Amino acid sequence: MKLRSMLFVPADSERKLAKGEGSAADALILDLEDAVAEARKPLAREMAARFIAERAAHIGPKIYVRINPLETPLAMADLAAAVVPGLAGIVLPKIGGAADIARLSHGLDALEARAGIAAGTVRIVPVATETAEAMLSMQSFVGASLPRLAGITWGAEDLSTAIGAVSNRDEDGQYAPLYQLAGSLCLAAAAAARVPALDTLHADFKDVAGLAAACRASRRRGFRGRLAIHPDQVATINESYSPNEAELAHARRIVEAFAAQPEAGTLSLDGVMIDKPHLTQARRTLGLEG
């Protein structure tokens, strides 16, 4: 399942749920955490469960739910409401490390059985850098057995709050070094876990040119998709994280060149040396491997 674009939608807003339903996002994230006031969380759970039950089979985007952090008493109530047939996955915020994904997975085993959902159906995308503990334990993804893991994303806002920063950006508007490191660690952890890395949100949803530039840079770095906070961002994100015709054509030529000489370790294509890493990347571009 591609996750180029994952669009946040407050679960307590009928208007925004309807708008998200009509978007071209690969996934909707029905938000029960930061986008919902404390007093409205019970209502948001009811609305999320109803939306999944009624709409999941009829809309294009897969439906994920962002629950509250596992260490809060809200998390179990969120999960009890959200795990119904049609749910594609859970977005897990403010983790401490890979062990939290394993904890959530055990809980999902029981909730899937209760809901009559095939075991292992509900996937997990953690927001992996929102706490200081998580930043210091990103290596926990190396060698971890996490079959529900569908991708890893990162966040800068909660991390800056956790460490007491005035801002997560330097005076020139660029992310400060700690947050650049957070993005890089997300890339490394996702590669180690063999799942896609999904870039953090672009907060200014009216800045189309800035979003496009950020997506191009992000894809060059290795990210395979991005979080969105407004439906107007989805088209730019989907286009940016999809190969264009020239990239597809070049990838086909690489695959064909190695298919013609299967014993070769390196080849020359248009005067440029290519080797097995180029073949792997070409196959990934063509969707022949993850």
C-alpha positions, 0 to 999 in steps of 0.5 A, a space after each residue: 500500500 502506497 503512503 505518499 500522502 497521509 492527510 490529518 483530519 480532526 475526527 470531531 469535524 463532520 465538515 473536514 471529514 467530508 472534505 477529506 473523504 473527497 481528497 486524493 490522499 493515499 490515507 486519511 488520519 482521523 485525529 483523536 489527539 492534538 486536533 481534538 479538545 479534551 472535552 470533545 474526545 468522546 464525541 470524536 471517538 464515536 464519529 471516527 468509529 462511525 466514519 470508518 464503519 460507514 465509509 471505509 469500503 466506499 472511499 479511496 483513501 485508507 483510514 488510519 486513526 491517530 490515538 493519544 500517547 500509549 502512556 495516557 489513559 486516553 489511548 485504550 479508549 481511543 483503540 477500543 473505539 477505533 478498531 472496527 472493520 475497515 480500519 487500515 492502521 493506527 498512527 502512534 504519537 510520542 513513542 519512546 522507542 520500538 518497544 511501544 510499537 510491540 506493546 500496541 501490536 499486542 493490544 491490537 491482537 486482542 482488539 482485532 479478534 474482538 472486532 472479527 478482523 483478520 489478525 495483523 490487518 491493522 498496521 502501525 505508523 509511529 511518529 518516532 522523534 517527538 520525545 527526547 527518549 525516542 531520539 536516543 533510542 532510534 536504534 531500537 528499530 534495528 532488528 526489531 520484529 514489527 510485522 505491523 509496521 507500515 512506515 515511520 514518520 517524524 515530528 518537530 513540534 512536540 520535540 521542541 516542547 519536550 526539550 524546552 526550545 523556544 523554536 525548532 528553527 534557526 533565524 534563517 528559517 531552516 530547521 535547527 540541527 537537532 530537528 535535521 537529525 530527527 529527520 535523518 534518524 527517521 530515514 535510517 530507522 525506516 531503512 533498518 526496519 525495511 519500511 517507507 520513511 514519511 516526512 513531517 508536515 509542511 505547516 504553511 498550507 497556503 505555501 504551495 511553492 514552498 511545499 513543492 520545494 520541500 517535497 523535492 528535497 525530501 524525496 532526494 533524501 529518501 523519504 517516500 511520502 509526507 504528512 499533510 494538514 490540508 486537502 489542498 496539499 495532497 496533489 502537490 505531495 502525490 505528484 512530488 513523491 511519484 516518479 515522472 515519465 523520464 524517471 520511469 523510462 530511465 529505470 526501465 532501461 537499467 532493469 533491461 540492461 541488467 536483464 540482458 547481462 544477468 551475470 554482470 556486476 557493473 554496466 555502462 549506460 549512456 557512458 555512465 557506470 551503473 551497478 547493483 545499487 542502481 538496479 535496486 533503485 530502478 526496481 523501486 522506482 518501477 514498484 517492483 520492490 519496496 
